[in-house]
């Protein structure tokens, strides 16, 4: 599940321009959830959006999507926040149930 979330976060970060990504990292560096925070140094050292997504998952685990959504809203990227909310809150589709058995043929 975390791998899927990491991919979704990376795709969302890929949609930010360089200024938007800088603002995202700056705000993320100030964000603390349950005592967890990503250091500004680690965020500055991250050379790709995949690395940033990995840092988010390793620090915030299943709450990483929630953190990204919050930061995106803070930097006024509500369109991306709303898009990620839809993805994160959409439960996986359960497998389709098997078709009902064919009715038995009764001869009287």
SULQUICOR-V229285 format. One record per residue. N is the residue number from 1. OMEGA is omega in radians with two decimals (none if undefined). Layout:
BEGIN
n->N omega->OMEGA
n->N omega->OMEGA
END
This chain:
BEGIN
n->1 omega->-3.13
n->2 omega->3.11
n->3 omega->3.12
n->4 omega->3.13
n->5 omega->3.13
n->6 omega->3.12
n->7 omega->3.14
n->8 omega->3.11
n->9 omega->3.13
n->10 omega->3.12
n->11 omega->3.12
n->12 omega->3.12
n->13 omega->3.11
n->14 omega->-3.11
n->15 omega->3.10
n->16 omega->3.02
n->17 omega->-3.05
n->18 omega->3.10
n->19 omega->3.12
n->20 omega->3.12
n->21 omega->3.10
n->22 omega->3.12
n->23 omega->3.11
n->24 omega->-3.12
n->25 omega->3.14
n->26 omega->-3.12
n->27 omega->3.12
n->28 omega->3.13
n->29 omega->3.12
n->30 omega->-3.03
n->31 omega->3.12
n->32 omega->3.11
n->33 omega->3.13
n->34 omega->3.12
n->35 omega->-3.13
n->36 omega->3.13
n->37 omega->3.08
n->38 omega->-3.11
n->39 omega->3.12
n->40 omega->3.13
n->41 omega->3.12
n->42 omega->-3.14
n->43 omega->3.12
n->44 omega->3.13
n->45 omega->-3.13
n->46 omega->-3.06
n->47 omega->-3.12
n->48 omega->3.07
n->49 omega->3.09
n->50 omega->3.11
n->51 omega->3.11
n->52 omega->3.12
n->53 omega->3.12
n->54 omega->3.09
n->55 omega->3.13
n->56 omega->-3.13
n->57 omega->-3.09
n->58 omega->3.14
n->59 omega->-3.01
n->60 omega->3.08
n->61 omega->-3.05
n->62 omega->3.08
n->63 omega->-3.10
n->64 omega->3.11
n->65 omega->3.10
n->66 omega->3.12
n->67 omega->-3.14
n->68 omega->-3.14
n->69 omega->3.13
n->70 omega->-3.14
n->71 omega->3.12
n->72 omega->3.10
n->73 omega->-3.14
n->74 omega->-3.13
n->75 omega->3.07
n->76 omega->3.02
n->77 omega->-3.03
n->78 omega->3.11
n->79 omega->3.11
n->80 omega->3.11
n->81 omega->-3.14
n->82 omega->3.12
n->83 omega->-3.13
n->84 omega->3.08
n->85 omega->3.13
n->86 omega->3.14
n->87 omega->-3.08
n->88 omega->-3.07
n->89 omega->3.11
n->90 omega->-3.13
n->91 omega->3.10
n->92 omega->-3.14
n->93 omega->3.09
n->94 omega->3.10
n->95 omega->3.13
n->96 omega->3.10
n->97 omega->3.12
n->98 omega->3.13
n->99 omega->3.13
n->100 omega->-3.14
n->101 omega->3.10
n->102 omega->3.13
n->103 omega->3.12
n->104 omega->3.13
n->105 omega->-3.12
n->106 omega->3.10
n->107 omega->3.11
n->108 omega->none
END
